[in-house]
């Protein structure tokens, strides 16, 4: 490149972009931000791949020179010029690319909100193998709510619409199930080495119980995604939670088509020696088996919690039955004569007492219903959330163990095909190195995802505390309500000294 890259020759726009991506003036520029910058240009993915390649950013770190070359290549591509190895050789002046306004660019780069936590270590002197976040921080990232809105009539069938709200973005949007599917597909494509939570199944003809269960599952899916230190700060997630247009799927796909997978944008992926310790494979097997046992135990706890919730709900129903039958007994018409009673007033006394018990039974029924709600929301749903995370981790382990190598080869083959079309011969050593780096990065991600799962073990303490509190408070309240009925019930029983007619 003959153009002068000294400070005085660099256009002001280039300096502004560099300052935005590298405010601390480090030796390397964040690959994730660099990737988002290129994606914001809306150039075709094949063109962006060429920018990565010709700027020298793909095989090594993104330097200031690499950034400036990339901006020049973007400008040339926007002018309709074909890119090749010689594109920059004859430039006398660096052309200015067409970029969004500073405010819009900050938004697209994800710099306008809270600073994202990341599983990739970007600070010097830190161990990239250590997760730098805890459970409390992950929970504080966002609070997601998913509510059902009234059914809307489609051409053939009614479809369910969900209102999704995010505390972080202060947003409220409407989404359909297929919108969730699109987000899931993008996250798996973008982050193949992360524990992406699974979606609940789809059913054409669904009853109200299935719809409610799926609503809960979708909320858990979004909660785990939003809390994840990497997934939660991807642009696709912010689009899903904030885009108010009519077709969020199209918007998500437009974003995805210009963004490579995480390996190509990660800072630490180019430092394989720092990622994986010598005993990683052994430790991975041990952890995987331990978490399998944890999953089995938590599954049993979930079944027990489901039975507890069911008992509380049935207790509320039973109290309604008791109250209804008491009311029926109290409303049976009085006898006109004492022919049947022989003058014994017990029936009249019992009827009067049963009538007075109605006001006591209603709060008892409400207490059982309230108990079931607390058990369901604070114990059962939290167990389901943890189990969903463990299922996602298991799927990640399965991908790594059985399919990730095949995926690596496919990724390399695609890269080789593109490279062959552009340059002809391909260096086999480069292919082998790329595959090895991907394998190391995959193990690195599994290691960090394991730490994230173990950080969630703190949730078990919260679930246990909630269980004890709910049972203690619930039973104390029920005991007080039942005890309050004692004086009214005492009126139904004759005094001890009064003979009972036989």
N, C-alpha and C positions, 0 to 999 in steps of 0.2 A: 504494500500500500504506500503510494508516494505522497499522499496528503499528510501534512504536518499535524501530529497529534499533540503538540505542545499546548500549554495552557492558553496561549494567546490565539491559537488557530482553531480552537474548539468552539463551535457555536454555543450561544447562551442556553439554548434549549437542551443541548447535551449535558451541560453542567447542572441544569435544574433537575433533569432526570437522574443524574448521578447522585445528586444531593438527596433526592427523594428515596432512592434505593439504598444508599449507603451514607446515612447521615453522620456516622461516626468515622467515616473515611478509613475503613479497614482495607486490608490488602485484597480481600475477596468480597464479591457482591452476593447477597443472598440469592440462591438459585430459584427458590420459590417465588420471590418477588420478580426476579428476572423473567421467569416463565409467565407470570401473570401479566407483566408488561407486554410481552410479545402477544399473548392471547388477546389483550385489549385492542390490538390493531385490526382484529377480525380478518387477517389474511388467511388463505387456505393452509391447512395443516402441512401439506407438502412444501409450501413456501417457507413456513416457519421452521421446518426441519432443516431446510437449506441454510437458513439464517443461523441456526444453532451450529451447524457444521462449519460454515465458512468463517464464522466469527471465532472459531476455536473454543466455543463454550461447551461442546458436548463431551470431549474427552477429558477436560480438566476444569479447574475453577473458573468462575466468571470474573475476569479482571476488568479494570477500568477501560483498558484498550479493547477488550472483547465487547464491552457494552457499547462503546462508541462505534465499533465496526457494525454491531448489530443494528444500531439506530440508522446508520448509513445504508445498510442493506434493506432495512424496512422501507426507507424513503425511496430507494431504487425500485423495489417491488411495487410500491404504491404508484410509481410513475409508469408501471407496465413493463418494465425492463426485466429480461430473464436474468436469473442469478447463476453465476458460476464462479470458479476459483479466481477468475481475472476481473470480477465485477468492480473490485476496489482499486485495481492497479492504476488506472488512468484518471482517478478523481483528483482534481486540483482543489476543490472546496467540498467540505462535508455537507451533503444536502440535509435539510430539515424534514423529518418525517411528520406526517399528519397524526397527531395524538389528541387525546381528549384534553379538556381543560384541566388545570391543576387539581381543582376540587373533585372533578369526575375521576381523574386518574387515581387520586388517593383512595377514592371509594372502590374503584376496580381492583386496586392493589391490596385492599383490605386494611388500609392504614387510617381510616377515618374513625373507627370505633376503638374498642378496647384492644390492647396489644395481645395478640394470640400467644397462648402457651404452645410449646412445641416439644415433641419428643426428640427432635434433632437438636443437638447442642450447638449453639452458635457463639457461645462465649468462650474465649480462650482459656486454657487451663482446666476445663471441666472434662469429666469422663463421659464420653458420648454413650456409654453403656448403662448409665444410671438415669432413671426417670426422675425428672426434676419437677414433680408435682405430686400432690396428695389428694385424698378423697374429698376433703372439704373444698379444695380449690376447684375440683372437677364439678362438684355439685353446684358451686356458686356461679359457674359459667352461664347457666341459663335455666329457666323454668319453662317447660313446655306444657301446654294444655291442648287437648284435642276434644272437641265437642261435636255432637251430631247436629246438623241443621235439617229442617223439614225436607222430606224427599222431594226430588224434582222429577217430573215426567220426561222421559226420553222418547225417542221415536218408537221403541218397542217396549222397553221396560223402564221402571223407575230406577234411578240411581242414587246412591248415597253420597252426600256431600259432607265434608268435615270442615269445621272451623278450627284452624290452627293458630295458636297465639304464642308469641315468644316474648319473654320478659326482657331479654337482652336487647332485642331490636325494637321493642315496644310496637310490635306489629300484630295484625290480625288478618288472616287471609283464608280463603276457601280453597280446599283441595279435594280431588277425587282419588280413589284408590290407585288408579293408573299413574297419577302424578307421583305417588310414593314409589311405585315400581320404577319409574324413570330415574328418580333420585338414587334408588338402591343400585340400579345397573351402572350409573355413572360412578358411584363411590367404589364399587367393586372393580371397575375398569381403572379408575384413577388411583386407588389404593389397594392393589391386589395382595399386599403383605400386611394388611391391618385387619383387626377383628371387626368387620362390618356386621352389625346385627342383622338378623333375618327378618323378613316380612311375614305377616300372617297370610294364610292362603286366601285365594279369591273363590267366591262361589256365586254362580249366576242367580239362583233363587235362594235367598237367605232369610231366615226368620229373625225376629227381634233379638233373641238371645245371641245368635251368631254375630249380628251386627254390633251389639254392645261389646262382645268379647273381642271382636276385631278392632273396635275403637280403642279399647284399652291397650291392645297389642301395638297399634300404630303409635300411640302416645309413648309407649316404652321404647319403640324403635327410634323415634325422634329424640327422646330424652338421652338415650345412650349415644346417639350420633352427636347431639349438641354438647354433651359433656366430654366427648373424646378430645384429648389435647391436640390432635391433628385433624381428624374429620370435622370437628365442630367449627373449625376456622377456614374450611375450604369455601371458595366462592360459590360452589353449587349449593351448599347448605344455606348460605345467606340469601341466594336467589330464591330458593324454595320457601324460606320463611318470610320473605319481604315482597316478592314480585306480585303485583296486584293486577297484572294483565289477564287476558282471557285464556292464554295458552302458555302455561308455565313449562310444559314439556318441550315446546319448541325453543324457548329461552334457555333451558338447561342444555339441550342438545347443541345449540349454537356455542355455548360456552365450552362444552366438553370437546368439540371437534378440534379445537386449537390447543388443547392442553395435554401434554404427554403424561405418562404415569409418574408416580412419586419418585421412582428411582432416578429418572432423568432430571428431576428438579431439586433433589436433596443435596444439601451441602456435604453431609457426612458420607454419602455414597461413594465419593471419590477418595475416601480415606479408609480403605478396607482393613488396613492393619490395626486400626483403632476400634473396630466394630465388634469383633468376635474373639472371645477368649478361647484358650485351647480346650477347655472342658465343656464348651457350649453344648455340643451334641449330647453328652452324657447328662448334663443338667436339664436339658430340654426334655429328655425321656422321663426323668424323675418327676419334674414339674407336671408334665402332661398326665402321668398316672395319678399324682396326688389330686389334681384338679378334677380328674374323672371320678375319684372317690368323693370329693366335695360335691360334685353334681348329683351323685346318687343320693347322698345324705339330704341335700337340699330338696331333691325331688320328693323324698319321703316327708320332709317337713311341709312341703307345699300341699301334699295330699292330706296331712293332718290338719293344716290350716283351712283347707277347703271344707273338711268335715266340721270344723269348729264354726265356720261361717254358716254352713248349712244348718247346724243345730240351733244357732242363734236365730236364724230366719224362721225355722220351724217352731221354735219356742214362741216367737211373736205371733205366728199363725195359730198355735195352740191356745194362747191366751185370748185371741179373738174368738175362737170356738167356745172357750169357757165363758167368756162374757156374753156371747150370743145365747148360749143355752141357759145361763143364769137369767138373762132377760126374758127368755121364753117362759121359764118356770115362774118368774115373778109376775108375769102378765096373764097367767092362767086364771080364768074367772073364779070368783069365790063361790063356795057352796051356799045355797039358800037356806039349808037346814043343817043341823048337827047330827043328822042320821048316820053319816059315815064316821064322823069324828068322835061321836059320843061326848061332845063337849070339850075335847082336847083342842087347845089353841095352837099347837105346835106348827101346823101347816101355815096358819096366818102369820106366825112369828117368823118362820123361815122365809116366806114370800117377801115380807117387808125387809128383812135383812139382805136378801139377795138383790133387791132393788137398790139398796144403798151401796152395794159393792161395785156397781158400774163405774163410779167415779174413781175407784181405786185401781181397777183393771186397765183402764186406758193408759195411764202413765207407765204401767208395767209392760204393756205391749210396746209402747214407744221406746222404753229402755232396752228391750231385746232388739228392736230394729236398729237403734242407735249403736248397740254393741256390735251387731253384724256389720254395719258400715265401717266402724273403726277397725274391726278385724280384717275386713276385706281391703281397705285402702292402705292401712299402715303396716299390716303384716303380710297378707297374701300377695298384694300387688308388688310390694318391695321384694319379696321372695321371687316372684315372677321376673322382676327386672334383673335381679342377680343371675337367675337361671338363663335369661336371654343373653346376658353377657357371656356366660360360660358356653352356651351353644355357639355363639359367634367365635369364641376362642377355639373351640373344638373344630369348627369349620376351617379356621385359619390353619390349624395344625394339620388337618387332613390335606388342605391345598399344598402346604409346604412339603409334606411327606410324600404324597402320591402324584401330585400334578404340577408342582411348581417347576420342576426341571423341564417338563414338556413345555410349559408356558415360557420358560426362559429360552428354549430353543426356537420356539415360534417367534418370540420377540427379536431374537438375533437374526432369524431368517428374514423377517420383514426389514430389519435394518440393512442386512446384506443386500437384499434385493434392491432397495432404494439406492444404496451406495453403489451397487454394480451398475445401475442405470445411469448414475451420474459420473462415476469415475472409472468404471471398467473393473480392473482386478481388485480383490479384497484381501487384506492382510489377514491370514488365518490366526496369527498371534493376537491381533486386535480382537478378533471374534472370541477367542478363548479367554482373553482378559475381561471382556465385557460380560461373558457368561459367569466367570468367577466372581466378578464384582456384584452381579445380581444375586448370586447365591449367598454371598456374605451379607449383602444388604437385607435379604429375606430373613436370614437367621437373626440379624440385628433387630429387625422389626418384631419378630416373634419374641425375642428377649424382652423388649420394652413393653410389648403387649402383655406379657406374663406379669411384669411388674405392675401394670395398670390393673390387671385382674386382682392381684394380691392387695393393691391399695384399696380395692372395693371391699375387702374383708371387713373393713371398718363398718360397713353397712350391716353386717350380721349383729354387731353390738347394738346398733340402733333398732334393728328388728326385734331383738330379744327384750330390750328395754320397753319398746312399744307393747309387746305381748304382755309383759308383767303389769305394766301400767293399765292397759285396757281391761285385763281380767280383774285386777284388784279394784279399780274404780267401778267397773261394771257390776261386779258381784256385791260390792258395798252398797251401791245405789239400789240394786234389786232387793238386797236384804232390808234396807230401810223402807222401801215401798211395801214389801210383804209385811214387815213388822207394823207398819201403819194401818194395816187391815185388821190387826188383832182385836181391837175393841169392837169393831163392827161384827166380826165373826163370833165374838164371845156372846153377843146378844142372841145368836141362833141356838145356843146350847142352854138347856135348863140348868138352874142352880144345882149344885151338888146335893143339897138337902131336899130337893123336890123329886118325888118319885116319878119315874118315867112310865107312862101308861104303856101296857103291852096288849 
